Amino acid sequence: MFAQNLRYLRKQHHLNQTELAHQLGRKSVASVSEWESGKYTPKLPIVEKIANLFEVNASDLLQRDLSQLNQQTDIMPLYEQLTPTHQQRVYAYAQRLKDEQVDNVVQLPSKILQIDGVVSAGTGEELVDERDEMDYQGKLSQFDYAVKINGDSMEPQFHDQQIVLVKATTDADNGQIVIAYVDGRSYIKQLKKTDQHCRLVSLNPKYAPIDVQGNESFAIKGVVTGILDN
């Protein structure tokens, strides 16, 4: 989402990648290009600097589709250009739509989500065969299992005690958020791969990356596809 939002905001402000790099104090345009391609996500201080430049919230920049948010805010300037008579018609029509929406609300049945243990956002969780259950409503993104986060090393995108949904796989692309096992412990981290290194990286800059290059105990167990927002 960050890469998509950065590209959107840059174009909205009529900046090319070189101009944006200069405004952020970057010596090279390569960083901006890599961010927009999704190859890398910058550290939190840089995310906050970008958010301040474009006057948006840092967490929104990381997690929400800002192009959709702006479409919603575009309604008011358009409304204000209407005559009072037409404004009243728009209001009456919107009120009627709202009433219809309330009448059409269907209470979804509660479902049970099985939570297959805990993963660490910090220094690792021991692998234990613990399962929990919780109720949820609505539709979830495609997933094979769910786990609970323990710790703050994946802030601001993922939070302590949050439930994440995972697609089971033993392989992942560079930059994806993965569930990984290392030395008998489970983690949620961002996977960073180069020709020389393979690392598990925290989004919170307080935590050092974990180098897993050549570590025979390292295994990817899934890719995060979403969170449970209950």
VENUR-V675205 format. One record per residue. PHI is phi in whole degrees, 0 to 359 (999 if undefined). PSI is psi in whole degrees, 0 to 359 (NA if undefined). OMEGA is omega in degrees with one decimal (NA if undefined). Layout:
phi=(PHI	PHI)
psi=(PSI	PSI)
omega=(OMEGA	OMEGA)
This chain:
phi=(999	300	300	297	294	298	298	297	295	299	290	298	264	57	247	269	296	295	296	295	302	294	294	270	77	272	283	231	282	300	299	298	299	291	296	288	279	86	293	223	246	293	292	305	301	286	302	294	295	295	299	295	299	264	58	231	282	299	293	296	300	275	239	248	281	290	294	286	298	291	297	291	287	289	293	296	302	292	299	291	277	281	290	306	296	289	299	295	293	296	298	296	293	296	296	294	297	297	297	296	296	297	295	266	293	244	284	285	293	288	240	256	254	272	254	267	90	234	241	270	259	229	258	107	248	296	283	230	271	244	227	225	225	211	278	210	231	96	254	254	295	297	203	251	203	232	223	259	273	237	119	240	287	253	293	268	280	233	242	303	72	282	264	247	260	229	265	294	195	254	224	207	274	302	95	283	274	235	259	228	249	219	51	78	236	252	222	246	209	269	274	237	238	229	295	258	225	225	228	256	245	275	282	277	294	292	253	284	292	253	277	245	301	77	277	292	276	284	208	273	246	171	243	289	251	175	234	269	256	267)
psi=(324	314	315	316	319	315	318	311	321	316	324	328	10	46	142	174	324	316	319	318	317	319	334	359	22	138	336	148	350	323	314	318	317	324	315	335	348	6	320	153	127	162	162	317	325	321	316	324	319	317	317	321	317	3	50	167	136	319	324	321	325	329	337	151	100	336	325	323	319	329	325	318	343	346	317	313	324	317	319	343	350	157	159	323	314	328	320	323	319	318	315	319	318	322	320	319	320	317	319	322	317	319	332	4	131	127	113	143	147	141	163	126	126	128	117	66	194	142	149	138	14	257	8	142	135	142	113	152	73	137	147	169	150	154	148	163	153	191	136	157	162	128	164	330	169	147	158	140	138	112	176	14	350	14	148	1	324	144	158	134	9	149	127	147	139	134	120	129	157	6	153	155	158	131	349	153	125	160	122	151	133	123	43	12	152	144	155	121	168	132	126	119	134	182	330	339	153	119	153	119	137	147	336	117	352	340	135	149	159	117	119	10	122	3	112	341	352	133	136	132	353	166	133	127	348	182	158	109	86	NA)
omega=(-179.4	-178.0	179.5	-179.3	-179.6	178.8	-179.8	-177.7	179.0	-179.7	177.5	-179.8	174.4	177.5	168.6	-174.7	179.0	-179.9	178.6	178.6	-179.5	-179.9	178.6	179.7	178.7	-178.8	-176.4	177.5	-174.9	-178.9	-179.8	179.1	-179.5	176.8	-176.5	177.6	-177.8	-179.0	178.4	168.3	-177.1	177.1	-172.5	179.3	179.0	175.8	179.9	178.0	177.3	179.6	179.1	179.9	-177.3	177.2	175.2	177.5	-177.6	179.6	175.6	179.7	-178.4	-165.6	-172.7	177.9	-174.4	178.1	178.3	178.1	-178.9	176.3	178.5	-178.1	178.8	-177.0	-174.6	177.0	178.5	179.1	-176.3	178.4	-179.7	173.5	178.8	179.5	-179.3	175.4	179.4	178.5	178.5	179.6	-178.7	179.8	179.0	178.7	179.5	177.7	179.5	179.5	177.9	-179.4	178.4	-179.6	-175.0	-179.4	177.3	178.3	-178.1	177.9	178.0	179.5	-179.2	175.6	178.0	-179.2	-173.5	173.1	-173.2	172.3	-176.4	168.4	-179.0	-171.5	175.2	176.5	175.8	-179.3	177.8	-178.2	179.6	177.9	179.8	178.2	174.1	178.2	172.3	177.1	176.7	-175.7	-179.8	175.2	-176.7	-177.6	177.6	177.4	-178.6	177.2	179.0	179.4	174.1	178.9	-173.1	-174.3	178.4	171.0	6.7	-174.0	-179.4	-171.2	177.6	179.1	176.5	177.3	177.4	180.0	-169.1	171.2	-176.2	176.7	176.1	-179.8	-179.5	178.2	176.9	178.3	-179.7	174.9	-172.2	165.3	-174.6	175.2	176.9	177.9	175.9	178.8	-177.6	-177.0	162.3	-175.4	171.6	-179.3	176.8	-177.1	169.7	178.7	-176.0	-171.9	168.3	-173.7	169.8	-169.6	174.3	174.4	175.7	-174.5	177.9	-173.8	179.5	177.1	177.4	-179.7	-177.3	179.3	177.8	179.3	-175.3	-179.9	-177.4	177.7	173.4	-178.8	178.9	176.8	-179.0	-179.2	-179.2	177.9	176.2	178.4	-170.9	NA)
